[in-house]
Amino acid sequence: MNQKETKKIMLFSDLDGTALQSDHTFNQVTIDMVKDVYDKGHYFIPITARSTKDAIFQQAVNLNIDKHQGIAIANNGTHIYDFKTQTYIREAYIDNTMLENIFKTTYGKIGKYKVHYFSNDITYVYGDGENSRYWSDIMNIDYKVISSFEEIETPVNHLTIILADNATDEQRTEFLEEFAFVKTQLDITQYTNRVFELCTKGINKGEAVQYTLKHLGLDESNSDVYCFGDSVNDIPMFKMTQYPVAMNNAMEELKQLAKFHTSSNNEHGVANFINQNILREE
């Protein structure tokens, strides 16, 4: 893992289950590590499924990435923000006509579909749900129960559709067939046996890493790129990054894709790996 002096070191890290502890906070060890990374002229870039407001303007700020004039990535890649220029490198939203079609296909189907629409600072739902409200509270974003499409008043960057409890293979197949119409514009990613994410076609964490590198004029010839993760949405990033690092608490598939492994998110695994294997070698 020796880096040439001329190479920029790019460190992309998931948050929940990775850089964040299980209590949703950053340990001081991680905050200090981020400062050391930027002090040495490199980048530590959070890349998360969390909403724009939280990922960029709360969590990245908690890491002082705004002060370091770094970059942060939200919604698995739809929004990429450069604190140096205080502008978005990219903002991607789902077409309104597509959203309306999804609303018409799902609204009122109680017990069959739950839908969460995510804008930059609001979660829209059909009914109050314990888990969706919990995450809205964690992210400090608004939570709005809607009964008409017109109540979605802000652009939506991605959404999740949740099938019934104990969904069967037949129900999953039926869902994918019913939503085949979205595939011209959106990708469908399966998180669990009942949770599916719909996002702008081609956008995922792996693509967002490459998009960010291109924006900075970097590639494998002039940079060493690491990523850290623990879950399903990190798989594309692990497949498109030189040095993927899996957390000890990561899902097994991610561990199989990883080139390196580190301790869990509650044991400062990201900071420990970077301090011991990257910063120490400089």
C-alpha positions, 0 to 999 in steps of 0.5 A: 500500500505504498503510495508514490509521492506524486499520487493523490490519495482518495478515501471514499467512506460510507457512513452508517455501519462504517465511519459512523458508530452505531449511535450515529456519531463520529468518534474523535479519532475519526474526526482527527484522522480526516483532518490529517488526511486533508492536511497532507493534501488528500481527500476523505469523502463521505458517500452515503444513502443519507439525504442531502441535507443530512449527508452534506450539511450535517454529517460532512460538517460534523467531520469539518469537511466544510472547513477542509474545503472537501467534497461530500456525496449524498443519496448514493450519488445523486448529489455531489457537493464541493465545499471549496466552491460551495456548489454542487458538482451534480444534482440529479432528480427523478422526472416528475412524470415518472414520479406521478406514474409511480404514485398512481401505481402504488398509492392506496395499495395498503399492505402491498406497497409502502413508498418513501420519497426522498427529497433533499430535506423531506421524506414523503410517505403514505402513512406514518411508519416507525422506521421511516420516521426514526430515520427522518428524525436521525437525519433531522429532516422533515417527515410528511404524510401525503394523500395526493401526488400534488403534496410532493412539493420538492424534487425527489432524488430517489425512493424506496418501495417496500413489499409486504412482510415475508414477501415471496419470490412470486411477489417480488417477481410481480413487483418487478414486472409491474414496475418494468415501466421505470427501467427507461429512466431508473435503476431498481436495486434490491436491498433485502427480500422486501426493500427496493430502491429506485434511483436515476439510471446509472447512478450508484456509489461506484459511478459517483466515485468515478464521476468525482475523480473525473471532476478532479482530473484524477484516475489510477495514473495519478491517484490511489483510490480506497473505499470503505463500506458494509452493505448492499449499496456499497457493492458498486463502489467496491467493484469500481475502486482500486482498494476496497476495504470491508468493515468487520461488521460488513455483509459477507458478499462485501467481504468477498469483494474487499482487498482489505479488511478492518475492524468494526464501525464501533472500533474506529475501523475506518480511522484505524486502517487509514492511520495505520496503513496510509498516513503512517506510510507517508 
